[in-house]
Amino acid sequence: FGSNANDAAFNAYVTDITDSDNRGRVESVLAILPLISMLIIFGGFDGLTQQGKWREFFNIFGVSVSVVGLVSLVLIKDSPRLTPRRDSYFKNLLYGLRPSVVRENPQLYLSFAAFSVFSIAVQVFFPYLIIYIQNYLGIKDYAIVLGVVLIFASVVSVVSGRFIDRVGKMRFTVPAAAIMLIGLAAMYFVRGNAGVMMRGYMMMSAALGANIRDWTPKDKAGHFQGIRMIFAVMLPMIIGPAIGAEVIRNSDSTYMELGQLKTVPTPGIFLAAAAVLLLTAGPVLMLRKSEKKR
């Protein structure tokens, strides 16, 4: 239900109501929302989980999401010009997987590829980040550290939105990737530059996300949301953590969680993420050429 609401319906809606002149600003705000959610959960509700009050924890967020859904019925309105399609459901479902459609939309699928490689790089370290902060760096009050980093990075992300629209998505992606790369390298060597890494991460996410919307055919926003999720979520969440797990496999340090002995993540996950991030250069450079020709 959550994927139907956010990943399918809401993302198609955002594509419909934005254009190439404001998508950078919109995406820069959307990029920070998951991180603000992390701040709320870890900052305001971590005490419930520490006390083992999982029933209360899940009830609070289950009710909250349901209330937001009901309020959205009133607040979010589709364009009055939007009309229901009468096409075959299964035809629409498989539309974005057709080779002919890929050939007709090369820039869109290059955008998907760039976002996918970027997301894989993020997933190499992100699932292990809190464990790394707690058990490798020895910072037990991680919520405070994470909060400061995420708030500062979120402000930078929102401010950068205007520059994304002004200079062009792919042109902006290059320095954003460089900033993220520097942050990842710093986390490996000096282990104290999470702020730089997260700023680059959100700036790059906003630029690449806006670029996908720019290349999405105007009457096909819903058709491509499933394809977008394959590249943006499914593949990265399979490939990225697997790479991270291989990197930390030989770690000598362990910790105990829920009665199980687990391996402590090492700084190598950031270097591996940086190596994957470099692979975005191919599709990004090709997209820059397309952007110049528009």
C-alpha positions in Angstrom: 0.0 0.0 0.0 2.8 2.4 0.8 4.4 1.8 -2.6 1.1 2.3 -4.4 0.6 5.6 -2.5 4.1 7.1 -2.7 6.2 5.4 -5.4 3.4 5.0 -7.9 0.8 7.7 -7.4 2.6 10.5 -5.6 5.7 10.4 -7.8 3.6 10.4 -11.0 1.6 13.3 -9.5 4.8 15.3 -8.8 6.0 14.7 -12.4 2.6 16.0 -13.7 2.5 19.2 -11.7 6.2 20.3 -12.2 8.2 21.3 -15.2 11.9 21.6 -16.2 12.0 25.1 -14.6 11.1 24.1 -11.0 11.9 20.4 -10.7 15.3 21.0 -9.1 13.7 23.0 -6.3 11.0 20.4 -5.8 13.4 17.5 -5.8 15.7 19.2 -3.4 12.8 19.4 -0.9 11.6 15.8 -1.6 15.2 14.5 -1.1 15.3 15.7 2.5 12.0 14.3 3.6 13.2 10.7 4.3 16.1 12.2 6.3 13.7 14.4 8.3 11.7 11.3 9.0 14.9 9.6 10.3 15.4 12.6 12.6 11.9 12.4 14.0 12.1 8.6 14.5 15.5 8.4 16.0 15.4 11.7 17.8 11.9 11.7 19.2 10.9 8.0 19.4 14.2 6.1 20.0 13.3 6.0 23.7 10.3 3.7 22.9 12.4 1.2 21.1 15.1 1.3 23.8 12.4 0.4 26.3 11.1 -2.4 24.1 7.8 -0.6 23.5 7.4 -1.8 19.9 3.6 -2.0 20.0 3.3 1.7 20.9 6.0 2.6 18.3 4.3 0.9 15.4 0.8 2.1 16.5 2.0 5.7 16.5 3.4 5.6 13.0 0.6 3.3 11.6 -2.0 5.8 12.7 0.1 8.8 11.6 0.5 7.5 8.0 -3.2 6.7 7.8 -4.2 10.2 9.0 -1.8 11.8 6.4 -3.4 9.7 3.7 -6.9 10.9 4.7 -5.8 14.5 4.9 -4.1 14.2 1.4 -7.5 13.3 -0.1 -8.5 16.9 0.6 -5.2 18.7 0.1 -3.9 17.0 -3.1 -5.9 17.6 -6.2 -5.2 16.2 -9.7 -5.4 18.5 -12.7 -9.0 18.9 -14.0 -7.7 18.0 -17.4 -6.6 14.6 -16.2 -8.8 11.8 -17.7 -8.9 8.1 -17.0 -7.1 5.8 -19.5 -9.0 2.9 -21.0 -5.9 0.9 -22.0 -5.3 -2.7 -21.1 -4.0 -3.0 -17.5 -1.4 -5.6 -18.4 -0.4 -3.7 -21.5 0.4 -0.7 -19.3 2.1 -2.8 -16.7 4.6 -4.1 -19.2 4.9 -0.9 -21.2 8.2 0.3 -19.8 9.9 -3.1 -20.2 9.5 -3.2 -24.0 12.8 -2.9 -26.0 11.0 -0.6 -28.4 10.1 1.8 -25.6 13.7 1.8 -24.4 14.9 2.7 -27.9 12.4 5.5 -28.1 13.5 7.0 -24.8 17.3 6.6 -24.5 17.8 9.6 -22.3 15.2 8.5 -19.8 16.8 5.1 -19.5 20.2 6.6 -19.2 18.8 8.7 -16.4 17.5 5.6 -14.7 20.9 4.0 -15.1 22.7 7.0 -13.6 20.3 7.1 -10.6 20.6 3.3 -10.2 24.4 3.4 -10.0 24.3 6.4 -7.6 21.7 4.6 -5.4 23.8 1.4 -5.3 26.8 3.5 -4.1 24.6 4.9 -1.3 23.3 1.5 -0.3 26.8 0.2 0.0 27.2 2.2 3.3 23.8 3.5 4.3 22.3 0.3 5.9 25.5 0.1 8.0 25.9 3.8 8.9 24.3 3.9 12.4 26.0 0.6 13.3 29.3 2.0 12.1 28.9 5.2 14.2 27.9 3.3 17.3 30.2 0.3 17.2 33.3 1.4 15.2 33.5 5.1 16.1 32.2 4.4 19.6 29.6 7.2 19.5 26.6 6.0 21.5 24.6 9.2 21.2 24.4 8.8 17.5 21.0 10.6 17.2 22.6 13.9 18.2 25.5 13.5 15.7 23.2 12.3 12.9 20.7 15.1 13.7 23.3 17.9 13.3 24.7 16.3 10.1 21.2 15.8 8.5 19.9 19.2 9.4 22.9 21.0 7.9 22.8 18.8 4.8 19.1 19.4 4.4 19.5 23.1 4.4 22.2 22.9 1.8 20.0 20.6 -0.3 17.1 23.0 -0.3 19.3 26.0 -1.1 20.9 24.1 -4.0 17.5 23.5 -5.6 17.5 26.9 -7.4 21.0 26.3 -8.8 19.9 22.9 -10.2 17.2 24.6 -12.3 19.4 27.5 -13.2 22.6 25.7 -14.4 21.0 22.4 -15.6 20.6 19.0 -13.9 23.6 17.2 -15.4 25.9 20.2 -15.1 25.0 20.4 -11.4 25.4 16.7 -10.9 29.2 16.8 -11.6 30.2 19.0 -8.7 27.6 17.3 -6.5 29.2 13.9 -7.2 32.6 15.4 -6.5 31.4 16.7 -3.1 30.0 13.3 -2.2 33.1 11.6 -3.4 35.3 13.8 -1.2 33.0 13.1 1.8 33.2 9.3 1.2 37.0 9.5 1.0 37.2 11.6 4.1 35.0 9.1 6.0 37.5 6.4 5.1 40.7 8.3 5.8 39.8 10.8 8.6 36.4 9.4 9.6 34.9 12.8 10.3 33.3 14.3 7.2 29.8 12.8 7.2 28.4 16.2 6.6 30.2 16.7 3.3 29.1 13.2 2.2 25.4 13.7 3.0 25.3 17.1 1.4 26.7 15.7 -1.8 24.3 12.7 -1.5 21.2 14.9 -1.3 22.3 17.4 -4.0 23.0 14.5 -6.4 19.7 12.8 -5.5 17.8 16.0 -6.3 19.5 16.6 -9.6 19.2 13.1 -10.9 15.6 12.8 -9.7 14.7 16.0 -11.5 16.4 14.8 -14.7 14.3 11.6 -14.7 11.1 13.8 -14.6 12.4 16.0 -17.4 12.8 13.0 -19.7 9.6 11.3 -18.8 7.0 11.6 -21.6 4.2 14.0 -20.5 1.4 11.5 -20.9 3.3 8.5 -19.5 4.3 9.6 -15.9 2.4 6.7 -14.3 3.7 4.1 -16.8 7.3 4.7 -15.9 7.0 4.7 -12.1 7.4 0.9 -11.8 10.5 1.1 -14.0 11.8 4.0 -11.9 11.4 1.8 -8.7 13.3 -1.1 -10.3 16.3 1.2 -10.9 16.0 3.5 -7.9 15.1 1.0 -5.2 15.0 -2.7 -6.1 18.4 -3.2 -7.8 20.3 -0.8 -5.4 18.8 -2.5 -2.3 19.9 -5.9 -3.6 23.4 -5.0 -5.0 24.5 -2.2 -2.6 24.2 -4.0 0.8 25.7 -7.1 -0.8 28.8 -5.2 -1.7 28.9 -3.6 1.7 28.6 -7.1 3.3 31.5 -8.4 1.3 33.7 -5.5 2.3 33.1 -5.9 6.1 33.2 -9.7 6.0 36.7 -10.0 7.3 36.3 -7.5 10.1 37.9 -8.6 13.3 35.5 -6.6 15.5 32.1 -7.9 16.5 29.1 -6.7 18.5 26.1 -8.4 20.1 22.5 -7.6 18.9 19.3 -9.5 19.8 21.4 -12.4 21.1 23.4 -12.7 17.8 27.1 -12.0 17.2 27.5 -9.6 14.3 30.4 -8.0 12.4 31.1 -4.4 12.9 31.2 -2.4 9.7 34.6 -1.0 8.7 35.6 2.3 6.9 36.1 0.2 3.8 32.4 0.5 3.0 32.9 4.2 2.2 35.8 3.5 -0.2 33.7 0.8 -1.9 30.8 3.3 -2.2 33.2 5.9 -3.7 34.4 3.3 -6.3 30.8 2.6 -7.3 29.9 6.3 -7.4 32.7 6.8 -10.0 30.7 4.6 -12.4 28.0 7.3 -12.7 30.4 9.2 -14.9 29.5 7.3 -18.0 25.7 7.9 -18.1 26.1 11.4 -16.6 28.5 12.5 -19.4 26.2 11.1 -22.1 23.2 12.9 -20.5 25.2 16.2 -20.4 25.6 15.9 -24.2 21.8 15.4 -24.6 21.1 18.3 -22.2 23.2 20.6 -24.3 21.3 19.6 -27.5 17.8 20.4 -26.0 
